[in-house]
Amino acid sequence: MARILIVDDRSTNRNIFSRLAQAIEEGAEVHASASPDEALAWLGGNCPDLIITDFRMPGMDGAEFTRRARNSVNGADVPIIVITAYDDRAFRLQALEAGATDFLRSPVDHYEFTTRARNLLKLQRQQQFIKSRALALEQQLRISERSQEELVRSSREALTQVIDTVPAMISATDEENRILFVNAYFAEFANMSPESLLGRPLHAVLRSDNVGHGERIHKAILGKQRASSSFEERIPDGNGSERAFLTTKTSLRELTGGVTGVLTTSIDITERKQAENTLRHIGLHDTLTDLPNRRMLYERVQQEIDSERGQFALFLIDLDRFKSVNDALGHAGGDRILQQVTGRLVGCVPSTHLIARMSGDEFVVLQTNINAAQDAEELARQIIDSLSAPFLLDGNELRLGCTIGIAMSPGDGRDVEKLLRYADLAMYQAKAEGRNTVRFYSQEMESISLNTISLEADLLKAISQEQFVLHYQPQVDLATGAIVGAEALLRWIRPDFGITSPHVFIDIAEETGLINEIGAWVLRKACAQAASWHALGHAPLQIAVNLSPVQFLRQDIVQLVAETLQATGLRPEYLELELTEGSLLKDVERTKLILRELKKLGVRIAIDDFGVGYSSLSYLKNFEVDTLKIDRSFVSSLSDGTRDEAIVRAIISMAESLELKVVAEGVETQSQLACLLNHSCDEAQGYLFSRPVPSDIFAGLLKERPSYLLPNPDIPLRKARAR
């Protein structure tokens, strides 16, 4: 029946280890102690078969407890397992040098715990059997009348028969570390006969990578400085294959009747070490690319900081357009692209640097031992050039590109988290400036980041506190001069800032998903307002509402429009939804389906900012749209005979052939209006007619029923009442 001592200051651990220890074999007796001092006191009157102790305990750590246990009568030869949460090899060596037999990583794997404990108990019993047999033989020596030579020979033969069955290398050496005895396992490993090994130095037979440490322990045991000690070493076998061993050295004083010697036992732990290395590799590498993961990156950067070897750079690389590729190809195709990206990074980044995958399409490069920021910029440019080249997948050519943010250490700091955040800020700044480029972190980016966080927090409040309002800009029929429509434009009455344009907050709203809630509010508010103007008897006018690309593709927009029209009572033909060219082309097939369903409701579709995007006849043919809105960039310098005039003339002509209405945006001067009239533009809006105004002022315009006339380009625009 095994007797097991457990030492851990935490009750939860004691309970778990006690249950595991009782499961090792039937009838196992477990004594659990919360205090190392209490355990040492118990050890003074009891002899356990196995000791299990935590490394980190208040007052006395596991190494010191092990050292004291080894110096006690009942703990000198007992196997001791030390449990530690530390991954550093130095802590394991500290425990082993104190006399520990083995160690386990916390949290403990239950199967590994019981397996190792059971093996050590088996080995302990075999060693105890050897000792008891040796003592019995020694007793026979005292009482026998046979010659000393015959007794020694008989004892050795008996001992040999016992220890030859042990699955470990066992040897006995004298004061000069010359071999006195080896078991069969040892001789087989060395590929020599036991007799040929006698008298040879142990280090000459086993070429350990830790021979110096073993020699020091040998001397310490002979000098009575310690009773036993364990350590790890690697030893090549007779075929040259390197094997890992857990070696324990103990005193042979009592076995040899006063002749000093050392007993060495080495257990093969190669398979265990290989399993540990495999698990560690899995824990530190990305499963898709086999690049170091976030954990390993943190460790390496921290090592670089602690080493103080000089300046290093941290690159945060974000792939451009990867989401579109991933959506189009599916996750399997996206994974293959990420693997190709990995290959290119490995090809252009020197092996002395670290490449890691953070998550998704974000990669990190740690560039060490650099002289100046120029070194980092040169490498970043090489990476950008490499990832800008086309990727081939199943015969298709794809282009991605990348954006890179760089933080430098020690200049930007000596904290891993901060350096990664700084590189992230620099990367987003680079994206804001046009993508496929590189930017270094600067302190100004920190204030931009804080402003963004503040803006996001205020935006959340704006929704709940109803801080949004709509302004309306008239759309004028250029044939009659009458107001025939209005574009609803969102404004935010931000506390302490006043009226804030969507240009300030729309990107954050899209990134956070708030755009769906805001867009639904705008649609409902604009439709309700238009319905109320109709109810007051004003001539029916069309209300135009902008849809965000995020809202159009991610929200059930058809259901939202249908429910809004029903709730507000607005007739569908008086609602025009404005979409940009880019949002139409993100998912062509889905866009076709959504537009078809919207047209079934009876609403109109307009393409906003026409001319600055793709301006393709093919999608105008395939998409069910009603209106083209000429972008203000073509109207701003519009006059007869200019390139902009030619573009506007072409757009109007194309729209006429496709039976589409044309609305010119940003009309501010009479000459611009005159040019539009010359080319039969249908409608216009801009400061020449009115700025966007609150609903009450717009209602006043409708009540006044102005008619905008242009009798002569040289005469200022005036309003005339309808007769």
C-alpha positions in Angstrom: 0.0 0.0 0.0 1.5 3.3 -1.1 1.9 6.2 1.3 1.8 9.6 -0.5 2.6 13.1 0.9 1.0 16.1 -0.8 2.2 19.6 0.0 0.3 22.6 -1.5 -1.0 25.8 0.2 -4.1 25.9 -2.0 -7.0 23.7 -0.8 -8.4 23.2 -4.3 -5.1 21.8 -5.5 -4.7 19.6 -2.4 -8.1 18.1 -3.0 -7.5 17.4 -6.7 -4.0 15.9 -6.1 -5.4 13.8 -3.2 -8.1 12.3 -5.4 -5.6 11.6 -8.2 -3.1 10.1 -5.8 -5.8 7.7 -4.4 -6.6 6.6 -7.9 -3.0 5.5 -8.5 -3.6 2.2 -6.8 -6.1 0.6 -4.5 -5.7 1.4 -0.8 -3.2 4.3 -1.4 -2.8 6.4 1.8 -2.6 10.1 1.2 -1.5 12.7 3.7 -2.1 16.3 2.5 -0.5 19.3 4.1 -1.0 23.0 3.5 2.3 24.0 5.1 5.8 23.0 4.1 6.9 23.2 7.8 3.9 21.0 8.9 4.9 18.5 6.1 8.5 18.4 7.3 7.3 17.7 10.9 5.1 14.9 9.6 8.0 13.5 7.6 10.1 13.3 10.8 7.8 10.5 12.1 6.6 8.9 8.8 8.2 7.4 5.7 6.3 8.1 2.5 6.7 6.4 -0.8 6.1 9.5 -2.9 6.1 13.3 -2.2 4.2 15.8 -4.4 4.8 19.5 -3.7 3.9 22.8 -5.3 6.9 25.0 -6.3 5.3 28.3 -5.4 4.3 28.5 -1.7 4.4 31.3 0.8 7.3 31.1 3.3 9.1 28.2 1.7 9.1 27.4 -2.0 9.1 23.9 -3.4 12.9 23.9 -4.0 13.7 24.7 -0.4 11.2 22.1 0.8 12.7 19.5 -1.4 16.2 20.3 -0.1 15.1 19.9 3.5 13.1 16.8 2.8 16.3 15.2 1.2 18.2 16.0 4.4 15.7 14.2 6.6 16.0 10.6 7.5 12.6 9.6 5.9 12.9 11.7 2.8 16.4 11.1 1.6 15.5 8.5 -1.1 11.8 9.2 -1.7 10.8 10.3 -5.2 9.7 14.0 -5.2 7.5 15.5 -7.9 7.5 19.3 -8.1 4.5 21.0 -9.7 5.3 24.4 -11.2 3.4 27.0 -13.4 6.7 28.4 -14.6 7.7 27.6 -18.2 11.3 28.8 -17.7 13.9 26.0 -17.8 15.8 27.7 -14.9 12.9 26.9 -12.5 12.9 23.3 -13.5 16.7 23.0 -13.0 16.4 24.8 -9.6 13.9 22.1 -8.5 15.9 19.2 -9.9 19.1 20.5 -8.3 17.4 20.7 -4.9 16.7 17.0 -5.2 13.4 16.7 -7.1 13.0 13.5 -9.1 10.6 14.9 -11.6 8.3 17.9 -12.3 4.9 18.6 -13.8 3.5 21.8 -15.4 0.5 23.5 -13.9 -2.4 23.1 -14.7 -1.7 19.4 -14.3 -2.8 16.9 -16.9 -4.6 14.2 -14.8 -3.5 11.3 -17.0 0.2 12.5 -17.0 0.0 13.0 -13.2 -1.2 9.5 -12.4 1.1 7.9 -15.0 4.3 9.6 -13.8 3.4 9.0 -10.1 2.7 5.3 -10.8 6.0 4.9 -12.6 8.0 6.6 -9.9 6.3 4.4 -7.2 7.2 1.4 -9.2 10.8 2.6 -9.5 10.9 3.5 -5.8 9.8 0.0 -4.9 12.4 -1.6 -7.2 15.1 0.6 -5.6 13.8 -0.3 -2.1 13.8 -3.9 -3.1 17.4 -3.6 -4.3 18.4 -1.9 -1.0 16.5 -4.4 1.1 18.1 -7.2 -0.8 21.5 -5.6 -0.4 21.0 -5.2 3.3 19.9 -8.9 3.6 23.0 -9.9 1.8 25.1 -7.7 4.0 23.5 -9.4 7.0 24.4 -12.7 5.6 28.0 -11.5 5.2 28.1 -10.9 9.0 26.8 -14.2 10.0 28.2 -16.4 7.3 31.4 -18.4 7.7 32.1 -18.3 4.0 34.9 -16.3 2.7 34.5 -12.6 2.0 35.3 -13.1 -1.6 32.5 -15.6 -2.1 30.0 -13.5 -0.3 30.7 -10.4 -2.4 30.4 -12.4 -5.6 27.2 -14.0 -4.4 25.8 -10.5 -3.5 26.7 -9.0 -6.8 25.1 -11.9 -8.7 21.9 -11.5 -6.7 21.8 -7.7 -7.2 22.5 -8.2 -10.9 19.5 -10.5 -11.3 17.2 -7.9 -9.7 18.3 -4.7 -11.3 18.7 -6.3 -14.8 14.8 -6.3 -14.9 14.5 -2.5 -14.3 13.7 -0.5 -17.5 16.3 2.2 -16.8 20.1 2.6 -17.0 21.6 1.8 -13.6 25.2 2.1 -12.8 27.4 2.3 -9.7 30.7 4.3 -9.7 33.5 4.8 -7.3 35.1 8.0 -6.0 36.8 8.6 -9.3 33.5 8.1 -11.2 34.8 4.8 -12.6 32.2 2.1 -13.3 31.8 -0.6 -10.7 28.6 -2.1 -12.0 26.0 -1.6 -14.8 22.7 -3.4 -15.5 21.7 -5.1 -18.7 19.7 -2.0 -19.9 22.8 0.1 -19.5 25.0 -2.3 -21.4 22.5 -2.7 -24.2 22.2 1.1 -24.6 26.0 1.4 -24.7 26.2 -1.5 -27.2 28.9 -3.2 -25.0 29.1 -6.1 -22.6 28.8 -5.3 -18.9 32.4 -6.7 -18.2 34.0 -4.5 -20.8 32.5 -1.4 -19.1 34.0 -2.1 -15.6 36.6 0.4 -14.6 35.9 2.9 -17.4 35.0 6.5 -16.6 31.2 7.0 -16.8 31.5 10.2 -18.9 33.6 8.3 -21.4 30.9 5.7 -22.0 27.8 8.0 -21.9 28.6 11.2 -23.9 26.0 13.4 -22.1 25.4 17.0 -23.1 25.3 17.8 -19.4 28.4 16.0 -18.3 29.8 18.9 -16.3 26.6 19.1 -14.2 26.7 15.4 -13.6 30.3 15.6 -12.4 29.5 18.4 -9.9 26.6 16.4 -8.5 28.9 13.3 -8.1 31.4 15.3 -6.1 28.6 16.9 -4.0 27.3 13.5 -3.0 30.7 12.2 -2.2 31.3 15.3 0.0 28.0 14.7 1.8 26.7 18.0 0.6 23.6 16.3 -0.7 22.1 12.9 -0.6 20.6 12.8 -4.1 19.9 15.0 -7.1 18.1 14.8 -10.4 18.6 16.5 -13.7 17.9 16.2 -17.4 20.5 15.2 -20.0 20.7 14.1 -23.6 22.8 11.0 -24.5 23.4 9.5 -28.0 22.8 5.8 -28.2 25.0 3.3 -30.0 23.4 4.2 -33.3 24.0 7.9 -32.8 20.4 8.8 -32.1 20.1 11.3 -29.3 17.8 10.3 -26.4 16.6 12.4 -23.5 17.0 11.0 -19.9 15.9 12.0 -16.4 19.0 11.1 -14.3 19.0 10.7 -10.5 22.3 10.2 -8.5 22.2 8.9 -4.9 24.7 7.8 -2.3 25.9 4.2 -2.2 27.5 4.5 1.3 25.2 2.2 3.2 25.1 -0.4 0.4 28.8 -0.9 0.2 29.6 -1.1 3.9 31.6 2.0 4.1 33.0 2.1 0.6 32.0 5.5 -0.9 30.2 5.3 -4.3 27.3 6.8 -6.3 24.3 5.0 -7.7 23.0 6.5 -11.0 19.6 5.8 -12.4 18.6 7.2 -15.8 15.0 7.0 -17.1 14.4 7.5 -20.9 12.0 10.4 -21.3 12.5 11.0 -25.1 8.9 10.4 -26.1 7.7 12.6 -23.3 10.0 15.4 -24.4 9.0 15.0 -28.0 5.3 15.3 -27.0 6.1 18.4 -24.9 7.9 20.0 -27.9 5.0 19.1 -30.2 2.5 20.6 -27.8 4.7 23.7 -27.3 5.0 24.2 -31.1 1.2 23.9 -31.4 0.7 26.4 -28.6 3.1 28.9 -30.1 2.2 28.7 -33.9 -0.7 29.4 -36.1 -2.4 26.3 -37.4 -3.0 27.6 -40.9 0.3 29.2 -41.8 2.6 27.6 -39.2 3.9 31.1 -38.4 4.5 32.1 -34.8 1.2 33.2 -33.2 0.4 36.1 -30.9 1.8 34.3 -27.8 5.1 33.6 -29.3 5.3 37.1 -30.7 4.8 38.6 -27.3 7.5 36.4 -25.9 10.0 37.3 -28.6 9.3 41.0 -28.4 9.7 40.9 -24.6 13.0 39.1 -25.0 14.1 41.8 -27.4 13.1 44.5 -25.0 14.9 42.8 -22.0 18.0 42.2 -24.0 18.6 45.9 -24.7 20.5 44.9 -27.8 19.5 48.0 -29.7 16.8 49.4 -31.9 14.0 47.2 -33.4 10.9 47.8 -35.4 7.4 46.2 -35.1 5.4 46.0 -38.4 1.7 45.6 -38.4 0.6 44.4 -41.8 -3.0 44.5 -42.9 -4.0 43.0 -46.2 -6.1 45.4 -48.5 -9.2 44.0 -50.1 -8.9 40.6 -48.4 -12.4 40.7 -47.2 -13.8 41.0 -50.7 -11.6 38.1 -51.8 -12.6 36.0 -48.9 -16.3 36.7 -49.5 -16.0 35.8 -53.2 -13.8 32.7 -52.8 -15.1 31.4 -49.4 -13.0 30.6 -46.4 -11.2 27.8 -48.1 -10.0 30.1 -50.9 -9.2 32.8 -48.4 -7.1 30.3 -46.4 -5.1 29.4 -49.5 -4.5 33.1 -50.2 -3.2 33.6 -46.7 -0.8 30.7 -47.2 0.5 32.3 -50.4 0.9 35.6 -48.5 2.9 33.7 -45.9 5.2 32.3 -48.5 5.9 35.8 -49.9 6.6 37.2 -46.5 9.0 34.4 -45.8 10.6 35.1 -49.1 11.3 38.8 -48.6 11.8 39.0 -44.8 15.3 37.8 -43.6 15.3 34.7 -41.4 16.9 36.7 -38.6 13.6 38.5 -38.1 10.3 37.1 -36.8 7.1 36.8 -38.9 3.9 36.2 -37.0 0.2 35.9 -37.8 -2.0 37.9 -35.3 -5.4 37.0 -36.6 -7.5 37.0 -39.8 -5.5 39.0 -42.4 -3.2 40.7 -40.0 0.5 39.8 -39.9 3.4 41.2 -37.7 7.1 41.4 -38.5 9.7 41.9 -35.8 12.8 43.5 -37.4 15.8 43.4 -35.0 19.2 45.1 -34.9 18.4 48.0 -37.2 20.4 51.2 -37.3 17.7 53.7 -38.4 14.1 54.1 -39.4 15.2 53.9 -43.0 16.0 50.2 -42.6 12.5 49.5 -41.5 11.0 51.6 -44.3 13.1 49.7 -46.9 11.9 46.4 -45.6 8.3 47.7 -45.5 8.5 48.8 -49.2 9.8 45.3 -50.2 6.9 43.7 -48.4 4.4 46.1 -50.1 6.0 45.4 -53.5 5.9 41.6 -52.9 2.2 41.6 -51.8 1.1 44.0 -54.6 2.0 41.4 -57.3 -1.0 39.3 -58.5 -1.9 36.1 -56.7 -3.0 33.1 -58.8 -5.8 30.8 -57.5 -7.4 28.2 -59.6 -6.4 30.1 -62.8 -7.8 33.4 -61.5 -5.5 36.4 -61.0 -6.2 38.3 -57.8 -4.7 41.5 -56.4 -4.6 42.4 -52.7 -1.8 44.8 -51.6 -1.2 45.7 -48.0 -1.0 48.6 -45.6 1.8 48.7 -42.9 2.1 50.6 -39.6 5.4 50.6 -37.8 6.4 51.3 -34.2 10.0 51.7 -33.2 11.6 50.6 -29.9 13.0 52.0 -27.7 12.0 55.4 -29.3 8.2 54.6 -29.1 8.4 52.7 -25.9 9.4 49.4 -24.2 6.0 47.8 -23.6 4.8 45.0 -26.0 1.1 46.0 -25.8 1.8 49.7 -26.4 4.1 49.0 -29.3 1.5 46.8 -31.0 -1.2 49.4 -30.4 1.1 52.2 -31.8 1.8 50.1 -34.9 -2.0 49.5 -35.2 -2.6 53.3 -35.1 0.0 53.9 -37.7 -1.5 51.2 -39.9 -5.0 52.8 -39.7 -3.5 56.2 -40.5 -1.9 54.7 -43.6 -5.2 53.2 -44.6 -6.9 56.6 -44.2 -4.3 58.2 -46.5 -4.8 55.8 -49.3 -3.8 52.2 -48.5 -0.9 50.2 -50.0 1.5 52.4 -48.1 3.5 52.6 -44.9 3.4 55.0 -42.0 5.5 55.3 -38.8 3.8 55.9 -35.4 3.9 59.5 -34.1 2.4 60.9 -30.9 -0.2 62.9 -32.9 -1.8 59.6 -33.8 -2.5 59.0 -30.1 -4.7 62.1 -30.0 -6.4 61.1 -33.2 -7.2 57.7 -31.6 -8.5 59.3 -28.4 -10.7 61.6 -30.6 -12.0 58.5 -32.4 -12.9 56.8 -29.1 -14.6 59.9 -27.8 -16.5 60.3 -31.1 -17.7 56.6 -30.9 -18.8 57.1 -27.3 -20.7 60.3 -28.2 -22.3 58.6 -31.2 -23.8 55.9 -29.0 -25.3 58.6 -26.8 -26.6 60.5 -29.9 -28.8 57.5 -30.8 -30.3 57.0 -27.3 -30.7 60.8 -26.7 -32.1 61.6 -30.1 -29.5 64.1 -31.1 -29.9 63.6 -34.8 -31.9 65.9 -37.1 -32.6 66.0 -40.8 -32.1 68.9 -43.1 -33.6 69.0 -46.5 -32.2 70.5 -49.8 -34.6 71.3 -52.6 -34.4 69.5 -56.0 -35.6 71.9 -58.7 -37.2 70.9 -62.0 -35.2 72.8 -64.6 -38.1 72.8 -67.1 -40.5 74.7 -64.7 -38.3 76.1 -62.0 -40.5 74.4 -59.3 -39.4 72.4 -56.3 -40.2 68.8 -57.1 -38.2 66.9 -54.5 -35.9 67.1 -51.5 -32.8 65.2 -50.4 -32.8 64.3 -46.7 -29.4 65.0 -45.2 -28.4 63.8 -41.7 -27.0 66.3 -39.2 -25.8 65.6 -35.6 -26.4 68.2 -32.9 -23.3 67.1 -30.9 -23.1 68.7 -27.5 -20.2 71.1 -27.2 -19.5 70.8 -30.9 -22.8 72.0 -32.6 -24.0 70.8 -35.9 -21.7 68.0 -37.1 -21.6 66.7 -40.7 -21.8 63.0 -41.5 -18.4 63.2 -43.0 -17.0 63.3 -39.5 -18.8 60.3 -38.1 -20.1 58.1 -40.9 -17.0 55.9 -41.2 -17.0 55.1 -37.4 -20.8 54.4 -37.7 -20.1 51.9 -40.4 -17.2 50.2 -38.6 -19.2 49.8 -35.4 -22.4 48.7 -37.1 -24.3 51.8 -35.7 -25.1 52.8 -39.3 -27.9 50.3 -39.5 -29.8 51.9 -36.6 -29.0 55.4 -37.8 -30.0 54.6 -41.4 -33.3 53.1 -40.2 -34.0 56.3 -38.2 -33.2 58.5 -41.2 -35.5 56.5 -43.5 -38.4 56.6 -41.1 -38.0 60.3 -40.3 -37.7 61.4 -43.9 -40.7 59.3 -45.0 -42.8 60.6 -42.2 -41.9 64.2 -43.0 -42.7 63.8 -46.7 -46.0 62.2 -45.8 -46.9 65.1 -43.5 -46.1 67.6 -46.2 -48.4 65.7 -48.6 -51.1 65.7 -45.9 -50.9 69.5 -45.6 -51.9 69.8 -49.2 -48.5 70.6 -50.7 -47.9 69.4 -54.2 -46.5 65.8 -54.0 -42.8 65.9 -54.0 -40.2 63.1 -54.0 -38.0 62.5 -50.9 -34.5 61.2 -51.6 -32.7 59.1 -48.8 -29.1 58.0 -49.0 -28.4 54.3 -48.1 -24.9 53.3 -46.7 -23.3 50.4 -48.5 -23.1 48.6 -45.1 -26.8 49.2 -44.5 -27.7 48.1 -48.1 -25.8 44.8 -48.0 -26.0 43.8 -44.3 -29.5 44.8 -43.3 -32.8 43.4 -44.6 -33.3 46.6 -46.5 -36.4 45.5 -48.4 -38.3 44.6 -45.3 -37.2 47.8 -43.6 -38.4 50.0 -46.5 -41.7 48.1 -46.8 -42.4 48.5 -43.0 -41.4 52.1 -43.1 -43.7 53.0 -45.9 -46.6 51.2 -44.2 -45.9 52.9 -40.9 -45.6 56.4 -42.3 -48.2 56.2 -45.0 -45.9 57.5 -47.7 -46.7 56.3 -51.2 -43.7 54.3 -52.5 -43.4 56.3 -55.8 -42.4 59.3 -53.8 -39.4 57.6 -52.1 -36.1 57.6 -54.0 -33.2 55.6 -52.5 -29.7 56.8 -53.3 -26.8 54.4 -53.7 -23.2 54.9 -54.6 -21.6 53.0 -57.6 -19.2 51.2 -55.2 -22.0 49.8 -53.1 -23.8 48.4 -56.2 -20.7 46.5 -57.3 -19.7 44.8 -54.0 -21.9 41.8 -54.5 -23.5 42.1 -58.0 -25.8 39.1 -57.8 -27.2 40.0 -54.4 -27.5 43.7 -55.5 -29.6 42.6 -58.5 -31.9 40.7 -56.2 -32.3 43.5 -53.7 -33.0 46.1 -56.4 -35.5 43.9 -58.0 -37.4 43.5 -54.7 -37.2 47.2 -54.0 -38.6 48.0 -57.4 -41.5 45.6 -56.7 -42.4 47.9 -53.7 -42.7 50.8 -56.2 -39.8 52.9 -54.9 -37.3 54.7 -57.1 -33.5 54.0 -57.2 -30.8 56.7 -57.9 -27.1 56.3 -58.4 -25.4 59.0 -56.3 -22.0 60.6 -57.2 -22.2 59.2 -60.7 -19.1 59.7 -62.7 -16.4 59.3 -60.0 -16.6 55.5 -59.8 -17.0 52.8 -62.4 -19.6 54.6 -64.6 -20.1 51.4 -66.6 -22.8 50.9 -69.1 -23.0 47.2 -68.3 -24.2 47.7 -64.7 -26.6 50.5 -65.8 -28.0 47.9 -68.2 -28.3 45.1 -65.5 -29.4 47.2 -62.5 -32.9 48.5 -62.3 -32.2 52.2 -61.6 -34.2 55.4 -62.3 -31.9 58.3 -61.7 -28.3 59.4 -62.2 -27.0 62.1 -59.9 -24.0 63.9 -61.5 -21.3 64.3 -59.0 -20.6 67.9 -57.8 -16.9 67.5 -58.8 -18.0 67.8 -62.5 -20.4 70.6 -61.8 -18.0 72.8 -59.7 -16.0 74.0 -62.8 -18.7 73.5 -65.3 -18.8 75.8 -68.3 -19.2 75.5 -72.1 -16.2 74.0 -73.9 -14.5 72.4 -70.8 -13.7 68.8 -70.2 -16.2 68.7 -67.4 -18.9 70.0 -69.8 -18.0 67.2 -72.2 -18.4 64.6 -69.4 -21.7 66.1 -68.2 -23.0 66.2 -71.8 -22.1 62.5 -72.2 -23.8 61.5 -69.0 -27.0 63.4 -69.9 -26.9 61.8 -73.4 -26.4 58.3 -72.0 -29.2 58.8 -69.5 -31.6 60.0 -72.2 -30.9 56.9 -74.2 -31.6 54.7 -71.2 -34.6 56.7 -70.2 -33.1 57.7 -66.9 -33.7 61.0 -65.0 -30.6 63.2 -64.5 -30.0 65.4 -61.4 -27.0 67.7 -61.1 -25.6 68.2 -57.6 -23.6 71.2 -56.2 -25.0 73.9 -58.5 -23.8 77.2 -57.1 -23.5 79.6 -60.0 -25.7 80.9 -62.8 -23.2 79.8 -65.4 -23.3 76.3 -64.2 -27.1 76.4 -64.3 -27.0 77.9 -67.8 -24.8 75.1 -69.1 -27.1 72.5 -67.6 -30.1 74.1 -69.2 -28.3 74.0 -72.6 -28.0 70.2 -72.3 -31.5 69.5 -71.1 -30.6 68.3 -67.6 -33.8 67.3 -65.8 -33.2 68.5 -62.2 -30.6 70.3 -60.1 -29.9 71.0 -56.5 -27.3 73.2 -54.8 -26.6 76.4 -52.9 -27.8 78.5 -55.9 -31.3 77.4 -55.0 -31.0 76.7 -51.3 -28.7 75.2 -48.7 -29.9 72.2 -46.7 -32.4 73.6 -44.2 -34.4 72.3 -41.2 -37.9 70.9 -41.9 -39.8 74.0 -40.8 -37.8 76.3 -43.1 -38.3 73.8 -46.0 -42.0 73.8 -45.2 -42.0 77.6 -45.6 -40.5 77.2 -49.1 -43.2 74.7 -50.0 -45.9 77.1 -48.7 -44.4 80.0 -50.7 -44.3 77.8 -53.8 -41.4 79.6 -55.4 -40.5 79.2 -59.1 -36.8 79.6 -59.9 -36.4 81.5 -63.2 -33.3 82.1 -65.3 -34.2 84.7 -68.0 -30.6 85.6 -68.8 -27.2 84.2 -67.6 -26.1 87.8 -66.8 -29.1 88.5 -64.6 -29.0 87.2 -61.0 -31.3 84.3 -60.2 -34.6 85.3 -58.8 -37.7 83.6 -57.5 -41.1 84.2 -59.0 -44.4 83.1 -57.5 -46.5 80.7 -59.4 -49.6 82.4 -61.0 
